[in-house]
Amino acid sequence: MIVPIRCWTCGRPLGHLWEPFRRRVLSGENPEKVLNDLGVTRYCCRRTLLSHIELIDRVLEYSGIESE
């Protein structure tokens, strides 16, 4: 939902890599090359970045609904 700050498995900080990764992949670069260029070598960290889906915008649509 929110960009992972650290890898779920090994704990390596990843939050600072999300924007460069996302920007380059959306511009058409190969995700494998981008991860290599960013120095993400562990498969657990690569999985964390590759599998992240941003859902925060969808969740915020419901923030105005008041609970009873």
Summary of the structure (lengths in Angstrom):
residues: 68
radius of gyration: 14.5
end to end distance: 25.2
largest distance: 49.8
contacts: 138
relative contact order: 0.20
helix: 50%
strand: 3%
